[in-house]
């Protein structure tokens, strides 16, 4: 193996050709990467004016020595092809810039072309100094050949145009040497580490090693490379006949997803980081001649994944409709099961109708869980295990029904649905778009009235243009209170009634008039609802008042429609979902002497997050709290004995050791003495079933943020911030985190029609403040309108503990994060965020 530092001119000059193997991914550099390279080159050109020996390290170039003969030397580019291809596009742009701006000096353009782009003594593909992968060759030939207008739609053409524009900007008519300096910087200043494998060197091991140290190749890339290296001389035929079509169907990300979903069907406990290792381990046991069949199998699965991603490709109307509804649900964990059902159909095991029934059963499982507020922490694991559970069944769909109905999977019964519709806080369950989808589907089941007859609903609703509306508002006026207080039934006060029902499914609907309806009296809301095109709203408008009786009656009607629309379990599951504190207390006190458990495992069984759980345990004084350790079996850094503990003054390691727990030299408890999820659940009489067979990866960024927050604030505040974050996600927003030592948290709403830049209303800092980023919103439609920022300020000022002055609409005024510890204040802040998202939805609809 030869390793040397080399310049681009040394790489490309001479009688050499660099071929990108078929298994390499197609060209994929974005404008961001192109811009970074161009900025480096311009800076280097300027630096070389003072120091002609200045260089810039560009990365590694891993090569495999191919044929060597009188016609030159051939190299296979194992790694570095994206950079090498990009720089070739830059040289093409430089050549054409010389042709355009210096027509009286044709030798400059000819020198670039004949030294670094083509060998004029050769023909066909043999003449190119670099020959990219098959899918990029047509565009590459057009650009190198001087006819970029024939390149079609290609990332290569975008790179070429980017550099042409950059050269135009850099070319100062007053400076005759500026482009020459850029050429010198590219050819003599860009430095590679060139690694060339020869003879018995295993170039693929070099490639894997480099990738493991940080080069940005996906596991999908690695598996593709493995397949084509196993194919050897058959690779080109397989690429043209099978792989190229597969590659066109899927994005780069979906290629990796394909291998992940295939793995999940047989190894559901695998982690995303195991994709490459597990797939290669499986295929290593296959003979070389079976690899072609593997590529063909992956191609068939790719066609199915394409159907999942774009149901319009599905020929069966019944299957297509179910796939469209699952797409609207937006849960990636369903993909492995859906892929398995489609694969069973392709193999002749299932018919179209059976696949549609299986998909409808999956939808029923998801919807019923959402309605009763089932904890989501084990859902992905349940879905990942489903293909394996039904793999050998002769009645796959019935087997799926049995699987969903068994164990602790929260497949809600009819009785639980009836109870949940009027009492569970549906408004805070799942994600916002999922709640909106359920309401939209319920609209489809709402009968149309024709005189005294009720006709079944047949018209499909697109809920994406609507928002969820509370019929009885979240912030009721005195008029609402007085009207509802006349019929409280078993509720002692209006507040009790309001708290119990305001967020229930029975009190929610869909509308495009969220801001108009607001918290107006029911009489005024009824007028709007009566003019709605939605049958659901017409039903509500038919009621003379909106009180306890109305909500209960609507709840029963909705429950009947849910039961009729979404299939229930075969048998009665018995889920329990009480307040976590009781469950945590039972779990901690059930850990026997000589054993230990982690915060994460306790949190998984209890259905909460490890951070507030740890805070609760720390202040609880529970016997046995010292038996709860970090996931590596170490004592929590902040551990201290409760004032009532009999072990005051003792080292907790000594106490645990006296009970029989063994520790290594690093102070870590023996993993053999750790109680896992199934064992912990069994200690308090719970049956986790298949839910407990694998641990769910924690969200490391969220955990780091909440842990940082917990160092300075109470458990109530941490819980409140967690509720705010989850509330934002339910509204359809997403969360990002800063990368500083003390991570910040951004509530982002993304982009939309007429809104090319991401927008966020709040930034949360662990040291104790929530910034309302008016300064940022000033440049983000629609909140560039001062009236909307003022309304945001006024809404927040209604919350106890928040006071933002009117002269702060161009600043970043903060309020204390501890405000979120109060339930009512937190609810009002989330209500403000709901208004924020409704304004974005209104703006997007107007500009769509």
VENDAKA-V18305 format. One record per backbone hydrogen bond with DSSP energy under -1.0 kcal/mol. CO is the residue of the C=O (numbers start at 1). NH is the residue of the N-H. If there is no record, write none. Layout:
BEGIN
co;nh
CO;NH
CO;NH
END
This chain:
BEGIN
co;nh
2;196
4;194
6;192
7;11
8;12
9;13
14;16
15;73
17;75
18;131
19;77
21;24
30;34
31;35
32;36
33;37
34;38
35;39
36;40
37;41
38;42
39;43
40;44
41;45
42;46
43;47
44;48
47;50
47;51
51;54
56;191
59;193
61;195
62;78
62;79
63;197
64;76
67;74
69;72
72;69
73;17
74;66
75;19
76;64
79;62
80;84
81;85
82;86
83;87
84;88
85;89
86;90
87;91
88;92
89;93
90;94
91;95
92;96
93;97
94;98
95;99
96;100
97;101
98;102
102;105
105;108
106;110
107;111
108;112
109;113
110;114
111;115
112;116
113;117
113;118
117;129
119;122
123;126
124;127
127;119
129;18
131;20
133;136
134;137
136;140
137;141
138;142
139;143
140;144
141;145
142;147
143;146
147;150
148;151
154;158
155;159
156;160
157;161
158;162
159;163
160;164
161;165
162;166
163;167
164;168
165;169
166;170
167;171
170;172
172;175
177;181
178;182
179;183
180;184
181;185
182;186
183;187
184;188
187;9
189;56
190;8
191;58
192;6
193;61
194;4
195;63
196;2
197;65
198;201
201;203
202;206
203;207
204;208
205;209
206;210
207;211
208;212
210;215
211;214
215;217
218;222
219;223
220;224
221;225
222;226
223;227
224;228
225;229
226;230
227;231
228;232
231;234
232;235
234;238
235;239
236;240
237;241
238;242
238;243
239;244
242;246
243;247
244;248
245;249
246;250
251;255
252;256
253;257
254;258
255;259
256;260
257;261
258;262
259;263
260;264
261;265
263;266
263;267
267;270
271;274
272;275
274;278
275;279
276;280
277;281
278;282
279;283
280;284
283;286
287;290
288;291
290;294
291;295
292;296
293;297
294;298
295;299
296;300
297;301
298;302
299;303
300;304
301;305
302;306
303;307
304;308
305;309
306;310
310;313
311;314
316;320
317;321
318;322
319;323
320;324
321;325
322;326
323;327
324;328
325;329
326;330
331;334
332;335
334;338
335;339
336;340
337;341
338;342
339;343
340;344
341;345
342;346
343;347
344;349
345;348
351;355
352;356
353;357
354;358
355;359
356;360
357;361
358;362
359;363
360;364
361;365
362;366
363;367
364;368
365;369
366;370
367;371
368;372
369;374
370;373
376;379
378;382
379;383
380;384
381;385
385;389
386;390
390;393
395;399
396;400
397;401
398;402
399;403
400;404
401;405
403;406
407;409
410;412
413;417
414;418
415;419
416;420
417;421
420;424
421;506
424;426
425;428
426;429
431;435
432;436
433;437
434;438
435;439
436;440
437;441
438;442
439;443
440;444
441;445
448;455
450;453
453;450
455;448
463;466
467;511
469;509
477;481
478;482
479;483
480;484
481;485
484;487
488;491
493;497
494;498
495;499
496;500
497;501
498;502
501;504
503;427
504;507
505;508
507;471
509;469
511;467
513;517
514;518
517;520
521;525
522;526
524;528
525;529
526;530
527;531
529;532
534;538
535;539
536;540
537;541
538;542
540;543
547;551
548;552
549;553
550;554
551;555
552;556
553;557
554;558
555;559
556;560
557;561
558;562
559;563
560;564
561;565
562;566
579;582
580;584
581;585
582;586
583;587
584;588
585;589
588;591
592;595
596;675
597;629
598;602
599;603
600;604
601;605
602;606
603;607
603;608
609;613
610;614
611;615
612;616
613;617
614;618
615;619
617;620
622;625
624;627
625;628
627;597
629;599
630;633
633;669
634;630
636;639
642;645
645;648
647;650
651;655
652;656
653;657
654;658
655;659
656;661
657;660
662;670
664;667
668;664
670;673
671;674
673;596
676;680
677;681
678;682
679;683
681;686
682;685
688;691
689;692
690;693
698;700
699;703
700;704
701;705
702;706
703;707
704;708
705;709
706;710
707;711
709;712
709;713
714;718
715;719
716;720
717;721
718;722
719;723
720;724
721;725
722;726
723;727
724;728
725;729
726;730
727;731
728;733
729;732
734;748
736;746
744;738
745;764
746;736
746;748
748;734
752;755
755;752
759;749
761;773
762;747
763;771
764;745
765;768
768;817
769;765
770;815
771;763
772;774
773;777
774;778
776;779
777;780
780;783
782;785
785;789
786;790
787;791
788;792
789;793
790;794
791;795
792;796
793;797
796;799
799;802
805;808
808;811
811;775
813;772
815;770
816;819
817;820
818;821
819;822
822;826
823;827
824;828
825;829
826;830
827;831
828;832
829;833
830;834
831;835
832;836
833;837
834;838
835;839
836;840
837;841
838;842
839;843
840;844
841;845
842;846
843;847
END
